[in-house]
Amino acid sequence: MVAAVDVLRDRVEAYSREHAIPRFYTDAAQMLEREHPDLVQIATPPNTHYELIIRSLESGAWVLCEKPLCTSLAELDHILTVEQQTGTYCSSVFQWRFGSGSQHLKHLIQTQAFGRPLVGICQTTWFRNHAYYQVPWRGKWSTEGGGPTMGHGIHAMDLFLWLLGDWEEVSAMTGTLDRQIEVEDVSLAMVRFNNRALGSIVNSVLSPREETYLRFDFQQASVELTALYSYTNKHWRFSQPPSTQDTSVLASSYLRVYYGHL
C-alpha cells in the first residue's frame, strides 16, 4: 500500500502510522495525481463512491469499492462506460460469492446435479437500533442511498441472484416501520427468474433474532445456508428426498474457504 486518504487528517495520519503506509492525503484527487496507483480501494460513505470510482478509473487505476457501487442506474451505466473507455475495471465487495460452499453449489446448479431450481428464499433479518442511525450519513437518501436493501441484505441478495441467474420479473414493496429515518427499514420482493424459478427476498433491520438465511429447492434436493455476517462450509445443509440415496454430488473438491466480514 503506497498511500491512504481520509478527509480527517488526524485519522489518516494515525492509520498510516499504524499500518506503516508511507504517505497519506486528505484529498483523493491529489493522491491519484501524485501516486498513480494500480489499485484503489474505496471504503467511504455510499454517496461518495461514484465520484471516487470515476476519478480513479480515469486516472488508470482499477477499483475495489465497498457496496453499493453507486446510488442510481445512471451512475452505474456511466461507470461501465468509463471502464470501456479506459480499459480499467471496477469491482464491488461481494465476498459471499467466493466461499467454497457457494462455489460448489454454483457448480452443482450448472451441471443440473439436483435438477432444475424451483423455489428460492433469501432472508436478511438483522437488528439495527436507533443509535446506529445517529451516524450522520446513515438513514438518508442523499447519503446512504437506501436502507437494508442497499446496505445490509445486499450481500445475501447478490449470492442469491448469482446462483439462480437472470430474472425477468420483480414485484416489491418497502416500508419505514419503526426507525426514525428517511430510507426503508424493511423491504420485500418476489422474483421470477428466466429459468422459471420463483424467489422471495426479505431485508429488515428490525429483527431482534438476527439471521441470514438462503434456501434453494431443486427438483431433487433442498440446499440451505443459515448464518449471520459470515459463513463456512458447516453453515450449509443439503437435504434430499428419502428415495434418493446418492450423496456423491455433495462431496466438494473445493477448498474450505471462509467468507464474510473481516
Sine and cosine of phi, psi and omega as CSV:
sin_phi,cos_phi,sin_psi,cos_psi,sin_omega,cos_omega
0.00,0.00,0.82,-0.58,-0.09,-1.00
-0.99,-0.11,-0.39,0.92,-0.05,-1.00
-0.32,-0.95,0.41,-0.91,0.10,-1.00
-0.81,-0.59,0.47,-0.88,-0.03,-1.00
-0.73,-0.68,0.70,-0.71,0.15,-0.99
-0.41,-0.91,0.57,-0.82,0.00,-1.00
-0.94,0.35,-0.33,0.94,0.03,-1.00
-0.99,-0.13,0.93,-0.36,-0.10,-0.99
-0.87,0.49,-0.71,0.71,-0.04,-1.00
-0.86,0.50,-0.63,0.77,-0.04,-1.00
-0.94,0.33,-0.72,0.70,-0.04,-1.00
-0.94,0.34,-0.53,0.85,0.05,-1.00
-0.92,0.40,-0.69,0.72,0.02,-1.00
-0.91,0.40,-0.65,0.76,0.01,-1.00
-0.89,0.45,-0.70,0.72,-0.02,-1.00
-0.91,0.43,-0.63,0.77,0.02,-1.00
-0.91,0.41,-0.67,0.74,-0.02,-1.00
-0.89,0.45,-0.59,0.81,-0.10,-1.00
-0.96,-0.29,0.23,0.97,0.07,-1.00
0.83,0.56,0.67,0.74,0.06,-1.00
-1.00,0.02,0.81,-0.59,-0.18,-0.98
-0.91,0.41,-0.54,0.84,-0.06,-1.00
-0.67,-0.74,0.45,-0.90,0.05,-1.00
-0.66,-0.75,0.41,-0.91,-0.04,-1.00
-0.65,-0.76,0.36,-0.93,0.16,-0.99
-0.94,-0.34,0.07,1.00,-0.01,-1.00
-0.71,-0.70,0.87,-0.49,-0.07,-1.00
-0.92,0.40,-0.63,0.78,-0.01,-1.00
-0.88,0.47,-0.65,0.76,0.03,-1.00
-0.90,0.43,-0.66,0.75,0.03,-1.00
-0.88,0.47,-0.71,0.70,-0.02,-1.00
-0.88,0.47,-0.64,0.77,-0.03,-1.00
-0.93,0.37,-0.61,0.79,-0.09,-1.00
-1.00,0.03,-0.58,0.81,-0.15,-0.99
-1.00,-0.10,-0.46,0.89,-0.07,-1.00
0.74,0.67,0.85,0.53,-0.08,-1.00
-0.93,0.36,0.45,-0.89,0.10,-1.00
-0.98,0.20,-0.58,0.82,-0.05,-1.00
-0.67,-0.75,0.70,-0.71,0.08,-1.00
-0.89,-0.46,0.79,-0.61,0.10,-1.00
-0.97,-0.25,0.81,-0.58,-0.07,-1.00
-0.94,-0.33,0.85,-0.53,0.01,-1.00
-0.67,-0.74,0.86,0.51,-0.05,-1.00
-0.89,-0.47,0.11,-0.99,0.06,-1.00
-0.83,0.55,0.52,-0.86,-0.14,-0.99
-0.81,0.59,-0.61,0.79,-0.08,-1.00
-0.94,0.35,-0.21,0.98,0.03,-1.00
-1.00,-0.09,-0.18,0.98,-0.13,-0.99
-0.88,0.48,-0.76,0.65,-0.15,-0.99
-0.84,0.54,-0.79,0.61,-0.04,-1.00
-0.89,0.46,-0.66,0.75,0.01,-1.00
-0.92,0.40,-0.61,0.79,0.05,-1.00
-0.88,0.47,-0.76,0.65,-0.04,-1.00
-0.87,0.49,-0.73,0.68,0.00,-1.00
-0.87,0.49,-0.66,0.75,-0.03,-1.00
-0.93,0.38,-0.71,0.70,0.02,-1.00
-0.88,0.47,-0.69,0.73,-0.02,-1.00
-0.92,0.39,-0.38,0.93,0.06,-1.00
-0.99,0.16,-0.16,0.99,-0.01,-1.00
0.98,-0.20,0.01,1.00,-0.01,-1.00
-1.00,0.04,0.51,-0.86,0.24,-0.97
-0.99,0.12,0.33,-0.94,-0.14,-0.99
-0.74,-0.67,0.71,-0.71,0.23,-0.97
-0.89,-0.46,0.92,-0.40,-0.14,-0.99
-0.88,-0.47,0.66,-0.75,0.12,-0.99
-0.88,0.48,0.42,-0.91,0.06,-1.00
-0.97,0.24,0.49,-0.87,-0.18,0.98
-0.99,0.17,0.44,-0.90,0.03,-1.00
-0.84,0.54,-0.65,0.76,-0.08,-1.00
-0.35,-0.94,-0.08,-1.00,-0.10,-0.99
-0.87,-0.50,0.22,0.97,0.07,-1.00
-0.43,-0.90,0.39,-0.92,0.05,-1.00
-0.93,0.38,-0.55,0.84,0.03,-1.00
-0.89,0.46,-0.66,0.75,0.05,-1.00
-0.91,0.42,-0.65,0.76,0.03,-1.00
-0.89,0.46,-0.68,0.73,0.04,-1.00
-0.86,0.51,-0.64,0.77,0.00,-1.00
-0.93,0.36,-0.61,0.79,0.08,-1.00
-0.86,0.51,-0.70,0.71,0.02,-1.00
-0.89,0.46,-0.64,0.77,0.02,-1.00
-0.90,0.45,-0.71,0.71,0.00,-1.00
-0.91,0.41,-0.60,0.80,0.10,-1.00
-0.83,0.56,-0.74,0.67,-0.02,-1.00
-0.91,0.42,-0.61,0.79,-0.03,-1.00
-0.95,0.32,-0.54,0.84,-0.12,-0.99
-0.97,-0.24,-0.24,0.97,-0.07,-1.00
0.96,0.27,0.27,0.96,0.03,-1.00
-0.99,-0.15,-0.03,-1.00,-0.07,-1.00
-0.54,-0.84,0.63,-0.78,0.05,-1.00
-0.87,-0.49,0.80,-0.59,0.01,-1.00
-0.86,-0.50,0.55,-0.83,0.05,-1.00
-0.98,-0.19,0.37,-0.93,-0.05,-1.00
-0.99,0.12,1.00,0.07,0.07,-1.00
-0.88,-0.47,0.93,0.37,-0.15,-0.99
-0.94,0.34,-0.30,0.95,-0.06,-1.00
-0.91,0.42,-0.39,0.92,0.04,-1.00
-0.90,0.44,-0.42,0.91,-0.28,-0.96
-0.97,-0.23,0.07,1.00,0.15,-0.99
-0.92,0.39,0.45,-0.89,-0.08,-1.00
-0.89,0.46,-0.58,0.82,0.04,-1.00
-0.90,0.44,-0.67,0.74,0.02,-1.00
-0.91,0.41,-0.67,0.74,0.01,-1.00
-0.90,0.45,-0.65,0.76,0.01,-1.00
-0.92,0.38,-0.67,0.74,0.02,-1.00
-0.90,0.43,-0.63,0.78,0.05,-1.00
-0.85,0.52,-0.68,0.73,0.03,-1.00
-0.89,0.46,-0.68,0.73,0.01,-1.00
-0.90,0.44,-0.61,0.79,0.04,-1.00
-0.92,0.39,-0.70,0.71,-0.04,-1.00
-0.90,0.43,-0.53,0.85,0.01,-1.00
-1.00,-0.05,0.05,1.00,0.01,-1.00
0.82,0.57,0.63,0.78,-0.02,-1.00
-0.89,0.46,-0.50,0.86,0.01,-1.00
-0.95,-0.33,0.20,0.98,-0.10,-0.99
0.99,0.13,-0.27,-0.96,-0.06,-1.00
-0.96,0.27,0.57,-0.82,0.18,-0.98
-0.95,0.31,0.65,-0.76,-0.06,-1.00
-0.89,-0.46,-0.76,0.66,-0.09,-1.00
-0.69,-0.73,0.66,-0.76,0.05,-1.00
-0.72,-0.69,0.53,-0.85,0.06,-1.00
-0.77,-0.64,0.74,-0.67,0.04,-1.00
-0.76,-0.65,0.91,-0.41,-0.15,-0.99
-0.75,-0.66,0.90,-0.43,0.13,-0.99
-0.90,-0.43,0.99,-0.12,-0.04,-1.00
-0.91,-0.42,0.99,-0.12,-0.06,-1.00
-0.91,-0.42,0.06,-1.00,0.01,-1.00
-0.77,-0.63,0.84,-0.53,0.10,-0.99
-0.77,-0.63,0.89,-0.46,-0.09,-1.00
-0.98,0.18,0.00,-1.00,-0.04,-1.00
-0.88,0.47,-0.59,0.81,-0.02,-1.00
-0.89,0.46,-0.54,0.84,0.01,-1.00
-0.83,0.56,-0.59,0.81,-0.08,-1.00
-1.00,0.04,0.16,0.99,0.09,-1.00
-0.98,0.19,-0.25,0.97,0.15,-0.99
-0.88,0.48,0.80,-0.60,-0.23,-0.97
-0.81,0.59,-0.58,0.82,-0.09,-1.00
-1.00,0.04,-0.20,0.98,-0.06,-1.00
-0.98,0.18,0.54,-0.84,0.12,-0.99
0.98,0.18,0.12,0.99,-0.02,-1.00
-0.89,-0.45,0.64,-0.77,0.02,-1.00
-0.88,0.48,-0.64,0.76,-0.12,-0.99
-0.94,0.33,-0.40,0.92,-0.08,-1.00
-0.88,-0.47,-0.53,0.85,0.04,-1.00
-0.98,-0.17,-0.49,0.87,0.07,-1.00
0.99,0.11,-0.11,0.99,-0.02,-1.00
0.27,-0.96,0.09,-1.00,0.00,-1.00
-0.99,-0.15,-0.77,-0.64,-0.04,-1.00
-0.90,0.44,-0.36,0.93,0.04,-1.00
-0.90,0.43,-0.66,0.75,-0.06,-1.00
-1.00,-0.01,-0.49,0.87,-0.20,-0.98
-0.90,-0.44,-0.28,0.96,-0.08,-1.00
-0.84,-0.53,-0.86,0.51,-0.01,-1.00
-0.97,0.25,-0.06,1.00,-0.12,-0.99
-0.89,0.46,-0.53,0.85,0.01,-1.00
-0.93,0.36,-0.75,0.67,0.01,-1.00
-0.91,0.41,-0.64,0.77,0.03,-1.00
-0.89,0.45,-0.65,0.76,0.02,-1.00
-0.87,0.49,-0.71,0.70,0.03,-1.00
-0.89,0.45,-0.70,0.71,-0.01,-1.00
-0.85,0.53,-0.76,0.65,-0.05,-1.00
-0.96,0.29,-0.56,0.83,0.05,-1.00
-0.90,0.43,-0.62,0.78,-0.01,-1.00
-0.96,0.28,-0.65,0.76,-0.09,-1.00
-1.00,0.01,-0.25,0.97,0.12,-0.99
1.00,-0.06,-0.20,-0.98,-0.08,-1.00
-0.90,0.44,0.50,-0.87,-0.02,-1.00
-0.88,-0.47,0.39,-0.92,-0.04,-1.00
-0.86,-0.51,-0.25,0.97,-0.03,-1.00
-0.47,-0.88,0.70,-0.71,0.03,-1.00
-0.70,-0.71,0.75,-0.66,0.17,-0.99
-0.86,-0.51,0.72,-0.69,-0.12,-0.99
-0.52,-0.85,0.33,-0.94,0.15,-0.99
-0.53,-0.85,0.42,-0.91,0.03,-1.00
-0.73,-0.68,0.29,-0.96,0.06,-1.00
-0.43,-0.90,0.48,-0.88,0.17,-0.99
-0.93,-0.38,0.99,-0.11,-0.24,-0.97
-0.99,-0.13,-0.44,0.90,-0.10,-1.00
-0.58,-0.82,-0.62,0.78,-0.04,-1.00
-0.97,0.24,0.54,-0.84,-0.01,-1.00
-1.00,0.05,0.96,0.30,-0.07,-1.00
-0.68,-0.73,0.26,-0.97,0.03,-1.00
-0.98,0.19,-0.65,0.76,-0.12,-0.99
-0.99,0.15,0.09,-1.00,0.00,-1.00
-0.95,0.32,0.48,-0.88,0.21,-0.98
-0.94,-0.35,-0.07,1.00,0.09,-1.00
-0.58,-0.81,0.63,-0.78,0.16,-0.99
-0.60,-0.80,0.55,-0.84,0.02,-1.00
-0.69,-0.72,0.56,-0.83,0.02,-1.00
-0.54,-0.84,0.52,-0.86,0.17,-0.99
-0.90,-0.43,0.73,-0.68,-0.11,-0.99
-0.81,-0.58,0.73,-0.69,0.17,-0.98
-0.95,-0.30,0.84,-0.55,-0.05,-1.00
-1.00,-0.03,0.32,-0.95,0.02,-1.00
-0.88,0.48,-0.45,0.89,0.00,-1.00
-1.00,0.06,0.19,0.98,0.05,-1.00
0.99,0.14,-0.09,1.00,0.05,-1.00
-0.92,0.39,0.46,-0.89,0.06,-1.00
-0.91,-0.43,0.59,-0.80,-0.02,-1.00
-0.65,-0.76,0.47,-0.88,0.10,-1.00
-0.85,-0.52,0.59,-0.81,-0.03,-1.00
-0.75,-0.66,0.76,-0.64,0.07,-1.00
-0.78,-0.62,0.76,-0.64,0.11,-0.99
-0.81,-0.59,0.75,-0.66,-0.04,-1.00
-0.51,-0.86,0.57,-0.82,0.19,-0.98
-0.91,-0.42,0.37,0.93,-0.07,-1.00
-0.93,-0.38,0.20,0.98,-0.22,-0.98
-0.97,-0.24,0.96,-0.27,-0.03,-1.00
-0.85,0.53,-0.61,0.79,0.11,-0.99
-1.00,-0.03,0.97,-0.23,-0.13,-0.99
-0.99,0.15,0.59,-0.81,0.02,-1.00
-0.28,-0.96,0.57,-0.82,0.25,-0.97
-0.91,-0.42,0.85,-0.53,-0.13,-0.99
-0.70,-0.72,0.81,-0.59,0.12,-0.99
-0.82,-0.57,0.67,-0.74,0.02,-1.00
-0.69,-0.73,0.67,-0.74,0.03,-1.00
-0.77,-0.64,0.89,-0.46,0.05,-1.00
-0.98,-0.21,0.87,-0.49,0.04,-1.00
-0.97,-0.26,0.03,-1.00,0.02,-1.00
-0.88,0.48,-0.52,0.85,-0.11,-0.99
-0.81,-0.59,0.21,0.98,0.00,-1.00
-0.18,-0.98,0.38,-0.92,0.20,-0.98
-0.90,-0.43,0.64,-0.77,0.02,-1.00
-0.79,-0.61,0.78,-0.63,-0.05,-1.00
-0.78,-0.63,0.59,-0.81,0.14,-0.99
-0.82,-0.57,0.87,-0.50,0.04,-1.00
-0.85,-0.52,0.89,-0.46,-0.07,-1.00
-0.44,-0.90,-0.33,-0.94,0.12,-0.99
-0.72,-0.70,-1.00,0.04,-0.01,-1.00
-0.98,-0.18,-0.21,0.98,-0.04,-1.00
-0.44,-0.90,0.20,-0.98,0.01,-1.00
-0.49,-0.87,0.36,-0.93,0.19,-0.98
-0.78,-0.63,-0.06,-1.00,-0.02,-1.00
-0.87,0.50,-0.50,0.87,-0.06,-1.00
-0.93,0.36,-0.25,0.97,0.00,-1.00
-0.99,0.10,-0.09,1.00,0.01,-1.00
-1.00,-0.08,0.55,-0.84,0.08,-1.00
-0.70,-0.71,0.78,-0.63,0.05,-1.00
-0.94,-0.35,0.74,-0.67,0.03,-1.00
-0.76,-0.65,0.67,-0.74,0.04,-1.00
-0.80,-0.60,0.37,-0.93,0.03,-1.00
-0.86,0.51,0.46,-0.89,0.00,-1.00
-0.82,0.57,-0.50,0.86,-0.04,-1.00
-0.97,0.26,-0.20,0.98,-0.03,-1.00
-0.99,-0.11,0.87,-0.50,-0.05,-1.00
-0.96,-0.29,-0.26,0.97,-0.09,-1.00
-0.99,0.15,0.94,-0.33,0.02,-1.00
-0.95,-0.30,0.19,0.98,-0.07,-1.00
-0.90,0.44,-0.49,0.87,-0.04,-1.00
-0.93,0.36,-0.29,0.96,-0.02,-1.00
-0.98,0.18,-0.31,0.95,0.00,-1.00
-0.93,0.37,0.79,-0.61,-0.05,-1.00
-0.94,-0.33,0.71,-0.70,0.11,-0.99
-1.00,-0.07,0.03,1.00,-0.02,-1.00
-0.98,0.20,0.48,-0.88,0.09,-1.00
-0.89,0.46,0.45,-0.89,0.04,-1.00
-0.99,0.12,1.00,0.01,-0.11,-0.99
-0.98,-0.21,0.81,-0.59,0.10,-0.99
-0.99,0.15,0.67,-0.75,0.13,-0.99
-0.63,-0.78,0.73,-0.68,0.01,-1.00
0.14,-0.99,-0.31,-0.95,0.02,-1.00
-0.96,0.28,0.65,-0.76,0.03,-1.00
-1.00,0.03,0.00,0.00,0.00,0.00
